[in-house]
Amino acid sequence: MTGTTPLLARTLTLPNGARLGNRLAKAAMSECLGDLELAPTEGHVRLYRRWARSGAGLLITGNIMVERTAIGEVGNVVVDDERDMGLLRRWASAGKEHGAHVWAQLNHPGRQIPVTLNARPVAPSEVPVANTAGLFRSPRELTHGEVETLVTKFATTAGILVRAGFTGIEIHAAHGYLISQFLSPATNRRTDAWGGDRDRRRRFLIEIVRAVRAEIGEVVPLAVKLNSADFQRGGFDQFESAAVVSALADEGIDLLEISGGTYESTAFMGLPAEPVKASSEEREAYFLDFAQRIRQQVSLPLLLTGGFRTTTGIADAIGSDEIDVAGLARPLALEPDLPARMLDGTSTASTVRHRTLGIRRLDGASDLLWHTTQLWRMADGKDPAPGRHPLITMAHYFSRLAPYTLHRIVRGTRSTSRDGYVVRTRGPAEH
Ligand SMILES: Cc1cc2nc3c(=O)[nH]c(=O)nc-3n(C[C@H](O)[C@H](O)[C@H](O)COP(=O)(O)O)c2cc1C
């Protein structure tokens, strides 16, 4: 062990008594391994078996969607009933093989659904996604009854996943997806019970937290991933976020994960839109300033994700009691055993770096696709390929998605249902 590793190796007991084996977490990365029926596959099982040996005390799954008409990407998994219990159980067990906690992340994309997947997405208000070259259609405003139904759907999904063996639940309230759309004054223009002031803007999240807690009980850890800010003028700012954190602490959640940004300003990838910059530029973690402020305000365990790359950077943040756990996403797409090596002192830094095509508008997307294809390699039983050119991974990405498109064309299913969803029929189990 080096001087920094004992700090990383300390266990953490959460408010509900659950114990994490160390201070390193694999942050959520959408695996895009689901099949045409939006079900998990053997790829999830193989990938999580690999990450089970990563050394991280906590593995958070990529976002699992709560509603069948609302997936954010091809390959998302939807859990709204028990039809896929067998594979869900095997996915959870694979991740737990070496004692890590495996938490399922729940999400609804709201207006952030590409037009190819839903031509009429829903959102708190009819505010379209800007700067995304027509990829997203203008959303329809949810009715009061639909909002209530969605609260129930989050709880239903959480219950199924806990019965399948996932050891905790994380609600995705960050990155511009539906809950984040409700939180932001820029996207929530409602004047009913779900918008109009900050208490009502956060009501959707708070109701979901209550419904999920009622479903999973006190013993199962419940976490929320929240933006420190969405880095947009007139949007969700640090002050409003701090108020949401206090409300979440009052609800008795077990852990808060801090992130930031949306598709319009990808600060969570270290790429905020000009002119608003992410904080903590002199330190490797993007949102550390916000974590410091929150630390003074609440006694909630904090997981910070975004930019951590070195044992020194992580140990500094934990040692100075700014955060409790460090989240690593992209480093674990490339170096799946990095936490173990950081813990035994054989590695002090990740070699991961931004993989872009050099076109600023596409930087966030190309970096995401590059890392997604590395997950696919591991899901196929291969090692990541760090030297791959972003253009090659782009080709890999789109060729793997081609069967979906072909399937729709050949079967004549590329029609749109009443609620805007691009209709599917049965297809091959793996892609
Ligand atoms: C391929 C990929 C997929 C991601 N999918 C998700 C997701 O499903 N849910 C989520 O909360 N964040 C997701 N993220 C964001 C990461 O959890 C994390 O916040 C971000 O990558 C910054 O952390 P890093 O610097 O350690 O990569 C994804 C990131 C990548 C690279």
PDBQT file of the ligand as one rigid body, heavy atoms in Angstrom, charges set to zero:
ROOT
HETATM    1  C1  LIG A 501     -20.424   5.661 -22.094  1.00  0.00    +0.000 C 
HETATM    2  C2  LIG A 501     -21.013   6.474 -20.975  1.00  0.00    +0.000 A 
HETATM    3  C3  LIG A 501     -22.326   6.230 -20.572  1.00  0.00    +0.000 A 
HETATM    4  C4  LIG A 501     -22.872   6.945 -19.493  1.00  0.00    +0.000 A 
HETATM    5  N1  LIG A 501     -24.131   6.612 -19.066  1.00  0.00    +0.000 NA
HETATM    6  C5  LIG A 501     -24.598   7.174 -17.913  1.00  0.00    +0.000 A 
HETATM    7  C6  LIG A 501     -25.805   6.706 -17.333  1.00  0.00    +0.000 A 
HETATM    8  O1  LIG A 501     -26.464   5.777 -17.818  1.00  0.00    +0.000 OA
HETATM    9  N2  LIG A 501     -26.225   7.309 -16.191  1.00  0.00    +0.000 N 
HETATM   10  C7  LIG A 501     -25.506   8.322 -15.593  1.00  0.00    +0.000 A 
HETATM   11  O2  LIG A 501     -25.906   8.817 -14.542  1.00  0.00    +0.000 OA
HETATM   12  N3  LIG A 501     -24.359   8.778 -16.127  1.00  0.00    +0.000 NA
HETATM   13  C8  LIG A 501     -23.876   8.210 -17.244  1.00  0.00    +0.000 A 
HETATM   14  N4  LIG A 501     -22.668   8.620 -17.740  1.00  0.00    +0.000 N 
HETATM   15  C9  LIG A 501     -21.930   9.681 -17.038  1.00  0.00    +0.000 C 
HETATM   16  C10 LIG A 501     -20.973   9.081 -16.004  1.00  0.00    +0.000 C 
HETATM   17  O3  LIG A 501     -21.668   8.404 -14.956  1.00  0.00    +0.000 OA
HETATM   18  C11 LIG A 501     -20.112  10.171 -15.357  1.00  0.00    +0.000 C 
HETATM   19  O4  LIG A 501     -20.959  11.070 -14.670  1.00  0.00    +0.000 OA
HETATM   20  C12 LIG A 501     -19.254  10.930 -16.371  1.00  0.00    +0.000 C 
HETATM   21  O5  LIG A 501     -18.707  10.058 -17.346  1.00  0.00    +0.000 OA
HETATM   22  C13 LIG A 501     -18.107  11.652 -15.659  1.00  0.00    +0.000 C 
HETATM   23  O6  LIG A 501     -17.318  10.745 -14.925  1.00  0.00    +0.000 OA
HETATM   24  P1  LIG A 501     -15.839  10.279 -15.456  1.00  0.00    +0.000 P 
HETATM   25  O7  LIG A 501     -15.037  11.541 -15.630  1.00  0.00    +0.000 OA
HETATM   26  O8  LIG A 501     -15.305   9.399 -14.371  1.00  0.00    +0.000 OA
HETATM   27  O9  LIG A 501     -16.039   9.579 -16.747  1.00  0.00    +0.000 OA
HETATM   28  C14 LIG A 501     -22.110   7.945 -18.834  1.00  0.00    +0.000 A 
HETATM   29  C15 LIG A 501     -20.797   8.206 -19.257  1.00  0.00    +0.000 A 
HETATM   30  C16 LIG A 501     -20.248   7.474 -20.303  1.00  0.00    +0.000 A 
HETATM   31  C17 LIG A 501     -18.827   7.753 -20.703  1.00  0.00    +0.000 C 
ENDROOT
TORSDOF 0
